[in-house]
């Protein structure tokens, strides 16, 4: 999948590089419409952009890359487009999983799996299981994901423990709730990028984004590449991260 071998984990990260970058990959449809192409072609070109960005992320010293691949709200799109998106996912996993594994990429999936077609669930599980012990880069795929739903499910699990007498409500803290989210072992994103010029989170990682730096770029996702990623990281490096307290430079 990736062009050339990924550098080993021990390679020094560039100064100021965030450890965890999350991307809202927006603009496939507009990219296609501007060229008189079907939306499906925009999504296909978006997968090509993802391949480039995966390789670039590791070159730039990023340890975690989270992508918003299919939101829980995307079900409202035309059935034909949803079908195209699912076909791309199937093709991506079947064609690229071996390359991802060979390059030491670990795949993690967050989002609701109940109600998905059995072959889709099986492919997601295969990707996670095959790559479980890889350490070069962790690719977190937010699929059938919505942040409000994620938080609600965490609250439901805690509520059941309280109802069963297994937990005192007074012991529930923000950290407790956070530990019941889909991937509590993954650090919060340092940087969230949204392409296409839109400036909102759209129900993506809202809990985890509490202190993330947000960078919105006008580039449509199919045109996003290493240079665009480097530009977003350069913007991140100029920010002062306070976390509610004293100033801490992003590159420190």
N, C-alpha and C positions, 0 to 999 in steps of 0.2 A: 504493500500500500504506500509506504513512505519512500521517497526518492533517496536512495542511499541508506546506509546504516545510521541509526541514531547514535549520537555520542554516548558514552557510558555515564552513569549517574555521577561518578566522581569528578567529571569535568566542572571547572569553576563556573558559577553562574555570573552573568553580566551584572555589574553594579547597578543597583536600583531595580532589578527585575523582581516583580511580584512572585510570590510562591504559588498562588492560586489565582488563575484568571477564569472568569465565567463569561460566556458570550451568548447574547440573544441574537441569533442569526436571522436577521430580518431583511426582506427586500427581494426574495427570489421572484415573486410574482411581478413586481414592478420592473425588475430587470428584464424579464421575458416580454412583458407588455411593451416596453420601450423599443424592443427589437422585432415586434410583430410575431413573437414566438409563443407557443402554448405554455401555460404555467408549469406544466410537467417538465419542460426543458429548463426552466429556471431552477426548479428543485434539483434536477440532475446536475446542473452546473454548480449548485450550492454544495453538493457532495464533493465535487472536485475541489472546491475552495476549502472544505473541511480537511481534505487530505493534505493540502499545502500548509494549512495552519497547524495541524498536528505536528508535522515535522518542524516547523518554525518554532513552535512552543518549546520543544525540548532543546533546540539549539540555543534558545534565549534563557535557558535555566529555569523554566517553569516546571513545577512538580505536579500540579493538578490543573487540568483543563476541563471545565464543565460547560456543556453545550445544551441549549434549549432546543431539542429536536422535534418535540410534538407536545403541545400543551393540552391540558384537559378541556380547554375551550375550543381547540381545533376541530372537535367533532361536529361543530356547527357549520363547517365548510361543506361545499358540495361533496356528495358521496364519491364522485369520480376523482376529486382531488385527494380526499382522504385515502382512497384506494391507491393512487399514485404514490403518496407518501409512504404507505405501508410497503408497497412494492420496492421502493428505493431502500427502505430499511432492510427488507429481506435480502436484496442484492448486495447491499453494503456489508452485512454480516457474512453472508456466504462467500463473497469474493475477497473481502479484506481481513477477515478475522485471523487467518493464518499469518498474514503479513504483520498485523498488529502484535500478535503473540511473538513472532520472530523478532520484532523490534523491542520487545520487553515492555509493551504497553499493557497496563492493567485496565480492564473495563469494569466500571461500576454503573449500575442502572438505578435511578431513583424515579419514583412515580407509582401510580396505581396499576397493578397488573390484573386485578380481578376484571373479568369481562373482555379481556383481550383474546384474540383468536389463539387456539392452542399452539399453532406453529410459531406464532410471534413470541409467546411466552417461552417456548422451548429454545428459540434462538437467543433470546436475552439471557436465559439461564446458562446456555452453552458458552456464550461470550464471557460471562462472569467466571464460570468454573474453570474454563481453559486458561484464563489469564490471571487467575487468583494470586499467584506467587510472583508476578512480574513487578519490577521496581523502577524501570526507567521513567515512566510517566503514567499517571493515573488519569484516564479519560472517564469523566462522569457524564453519563447520558441521561438527561432529564426527559423521560418519555412518558406520555400520558400523565404529565406532571402539572400540578398547580400548587402554589405555595400555601394558599388558604386551606386547601384540602389536606396538605401535609400537616399543617399545624392543628387542624381539627382532628385528624386521626391520632396525633400524639396526645391531644387533650382527652380523647375518648379512651385511650389505653390507660391513662392515669386515672380517669374517672372510674373505670372498671376496677382498678386496684383499690381505690378508696371504697367503692361499694362492696367489695369482697373483704374489707377489713384488713387489707394488706398494707395500706399506707395511710398515714395521718395527713390530711390536707394541709396542715400547718407546715409540713416538711417540703412542700412543693415550691421550688424556686425556679427562676428563669433557666438556670443550668439544668435542673431536673427535666423541665419540659424540652429543652434542647436535646437532651440525651435520648428522647423518644422520637426524634425526627428520622428521616429516611437513612441518612448516612452521618451519624453523629461523630464518627471518628475522623471525618475529613475536615480540615480547617476551613473556616469561613473564607470566602473569596476576598482577596486584597483589592482586586480590580474587576469591575463588571463593565463589559463593552456591549453597546448596542449599535448595530449597523443600521443604515438606511435613513438616518436623520431623526427617527422617532426618539422621544425623550421620556420614556416611562419604563417601569419594570415589568408590567403586564403579568403580574402574579408569579414572578420568578424569584425564588430564593429571598423572599421578603424578610424572613427571620434572620437568615445568614448575612443579609446585606446591611445590617445595622450600622456597621462602620466601614463598609466597602467604599472605595473610590469609584465613581461612575464616570465613564467617558462615552460620549455619544458621537458617532462619526457619520458623515453623510454617505459614505460608500455603501452601495448595495452589496449584500452578502456575496453573491457570485464573484464580485470584483475584489473581495477582501483577500489580502495576501500577506506575506511576511513583512513587507514594507509598511502596510497598514497596521499590522500588529505592533511593529516597532514604534510607529508613531503614537499609538495609544499608550504604550508603555512609557514613552518619553514624556507624554502628558502626565501620566501617573507619577513619574519621578519628580515632577515639579510640585506636587501636592504636599501639604503639611498635615500629617495624620495626628490628631489630638486624642482620639478615643475618649473624649470628655474631660481630658486633663491637660498635661503639658504637651508642648509641641514635640512631635517625633517625625523627623523627615522620613519619607517613604524609603529612601535608599539606605537608611541607617540600620 
